[in-house]
Amino acid sequence: MSLNDHPMKFAHLLRYVTPHRGTLALILLLLLAGGAISLANPWIAGQLTAIILDSAQGRFSLTFILLAWSGLLLFRAVIGFANQYLIGVTGESMSAELRNRVYEHLQVLPLGYYQDRKPGDLLSLLANDSEIISGFVTGTLVQLLPQLFVFAGAFLMMALIDIQLALLAAILLPAYFVAMKVIGRRIRPITGRWIDAWSSMYAFAQENVALIPAIKAFGREPAERARFREHNRAVLGHSRQQIRLQALLSPSVSFLSGIGMLLLLWLGLQHVEQGRIDAAELVSLLLYAMLLAQPLSGLANVYGQVMLTRGAADRLLDFFSVQPEPVSIGQPPLVAGDGRIEYQNVSFAYPGRSPVLEDFSLVIQPGETIALTGPNGAGKTTLVHLLLRFMEPRGGRILINGQDIAEVDITSLRSQVGLVAQHTLLFNGTVRENICYGCPDATDAEMKKAAFAAQAHGFIDELPDGYETVIGDQGVKLSGGQRQRVSLARTLLRQPAILVFDEATSMLDPFGESDLVSQCKEIFRLKTVILITHRPGTLELADRIIQLDPLPQRQA
Ligand SMILES: Nc1ncnc2c1ncn2[C@@H]1O[C@H](COP(=O)(O)OP(=O)(O)OP(=O)(O)O)[C@@H](O)[C@H]1O
């Protein structure tokens, strides 16, 4: 599929260029000025040769020419500095904006998108592809016109000196383009494979770092090392192929242009002998011919860069075209109410799997605490994930306070349903930051009240820095039960009308659990609560126990 056939169109990516068009235009002007100086050099060299050979063409004094030349070189140096600076800064700002946009889109994608992909692939969009796009704009696109300008200028100057030799140089050009095309065409798929291999390696390393305890416990270090080496070998293999082709590209073009120069020199000398041009003009002409070849090797890189950028643009556009979670702009908020929940004939199946729920109905009265129990895989977590609209049901509907949740603003819905998940998800920050994650403006007293209710205050107080203790990645510096309590406090602090505990007490010791149960009875009296649990201590809290049984397996 070509980029313009892409559902989101290549123009979408140009949005990141538009805010910088002023700076890019300035860069372009400076590059053109640099190009003009490059075009002046061969002419000056011709004048110098004329003076040295004492030819009639030497119209300026040696001192004047040297001074003027020095001035031009200084001017080019200043332009070079300005350009390098502007190109660097603009490129970096563009990639930063693109990275922001990628990250924003990541945040609004449905949970299922993450479950189907490796984190490394997503991170590669941030790390590689955003850079490639901005690098193309600042490193290739803006350079194109100045290169063409130098090319056309050099050709024109040659034609003014000797039209035959100028045409000969122009006739030799297709050879360069053939070399560029043949090699350039092979670079693109290799780059795509290199990026794929790189993201697989990254994803593998990331997963392994998270699974270190399991790897150590099962003594799998040597096997994992070997698997990493395998991934790394694939990355290296593709890099080698890519580097080989890229390395081949410029020298091939240089070789062809060198041969062309020799041919030109040979014919030029004959024209000098025939008196059609003088030696000074031949010097200028040869230098112009070199200038002609210079943008060509630049253009050879353009081809490789375009191929590389098309790959990155394809991946980014694919990513941006993934539908975000159902947008709720303009949808009314979920009106705060007494917390009545009603599942009406709800059906759901994960993609490619047999149905988990079919025609499921359940009414949970305001202030009621129900325990949801049943065998593993029966669909208990799925049921509460549907309540939070992490996924959408295939059939039926779910009402809260009489409002269909499919028709309310998703943020207002999630602010009223507090989930304490089966796997605690804590950030690498302080205990305070973790508890206040959903309510950054909570006061110290409110935070501590939530921590007391979750029976977490006692152990937090004994931590080296109390609430300011950093708990490590995923809270590794806390015990499993402590993590659950922090996560519970985080949810309680939001004071949602509906509380969902998805095996949230599974790691608490029996005493801790009974303490928590009595504490929670106090809290739960005011809220609608769904407890997913198998533990008798927690079941005791429930007004009603709902047994969920798995549906008979059948083909999706
Ligand atoms: N992201 C997913 N993609 C595909 N299938 C899934 C996904 N998540 C869960 N399932 C499947 O859906 C079914 C219900 O899973 P769910 O997590 O809701 O069960 P559960 O009753 O909460 O189980 P447990 O008691 O083990 O926590 C299971 O068969 C599971 O394999």
PDBQT file of the ligand as one rigid body, heavy atoms in Angstrom, charges set to zero:
ROOT
HETATM    1  N1  LIG A 601      -7.161 -10.677  26.964  1.00  0.00    +0.000 N 
HETATM    2  C1  LIG A 601      -7.714 -11.863  26.768  1.00  0.00    +0.000 A 
HETATM    3  N2  LIG A 601      -7.728 -12.382  25.532  1.00  0.00    +0.000 NA
HETATM    4  C2  LIG A 601      -8.289 -13.574  25.300  1.00  0.00    +0.000 A 
HETATM    5  N3  LIG A 601      -8.875 -14.317  26.249  1.00  0.00    +0.000 NA
HETATM    6  C3  LIG A 601      -8.900 -13.874  27.506  1.00  0.00    +0.000 A 
HETATM    7  C4  LIG A 601      -8.321 -12.618  27.836  1.00  0.00    +0.000 A 
HETATM    8  N4  LIG A 601      -8.479 -12.393  29.162  1.00  0.00    +0.000 NA
HETATM    9  C5  LIG A 601      -9.146 -13.485  29.643  1.00  0.00    +0.000 A 
HETATM   10  N5  LIG A 601      -9.381 -14.365  28.644  1.00  0.00    +0.000 N 
HETATM   11  C6  LIG A 601     -10.112 -15.634  28.748  1.00  0.00    +0.000 C 
HETATM   12  O1  LIG A 601     -11.423 -15.328  29.152  1.00  0.00    +0.000 OA
HETATM   13  C7  LIG A 601     -11.893 -16.273  30.102  1.00  0.00    +0.000 C 
HETATM   14  C8  LIG A 601     -12.380 -15.534  31.368  1.00  0.00    +0.000 C 
HETATM   15  O2  LIG A 601     -11.263 -14.925  31.980  1.00  0.00    +0.000 OA
HETATM   16  P1  LIG A 601     -11.415 -14.093  33.344  1.00  0.00    +0.000 P 
HETATM   17  O3  LIG A 601     -10.103 -13.494  33.656  1.00  0.00    +0.000 OA
HETATM   18  O4  LIG A 601     -12.577 -13.202  33.222  1.00  0.00    +0.000 OA
HETATM   19  O5  LIG A 601     -11.748 -15.265  34.353  1.00  0.00    +0.000 OA
HETATM   20  P2  LIG A 601     -11.858 -15.224  35.944  1.00  0.00    +0.000 P 
HETATM   21  O6  LIG A 601     -13.161 -15.877  36.280  1.00  0.00    +0.000 OA
HETATM   22  O7  LIG A 601     -11.631 -13.866  36.467  1.00  0.00    +0.000 OA
HETATM   23  O8  LIG A 601     -10.665 -16.196  36.315  1.00  0.00    +0.000 OA
HETATM   24  P3  LIG A 601      -9.741 -16.258  37.655  1.00  0.00    +0.000 P 
HETATM   25  O9  LIG A 601     -10.565 -16.801  38.779  1.00  0.00    +0.000 OA
HETATM   26  O10 LIG A 601      -8.685 -17.219  37.254  1.00  0.00    +0.000 OA
HETATM   27  O11 LIG A 601      -9.222 -14.888  37.889  1.00  0.00    +0.000 OA
HETATM   28  C9  LIG A 601     -10.733 -17.230  30.375  1.00  0.00    +0.000 C 
HETATM   29  O12 LIG A 601     -10.989 -18.412  29.636  1.00  0.00    +0.000 OA
HETATM   30  C10 LIG A 601      -9.520 -16.527  29.811  1.00  0.00    +0.000 C 
HETATM   31  O13 LIG A 601      -8.622 -17.444  29.238  1.00  0.00    +0.000 OA
ENDROOT
TORSDOF 0
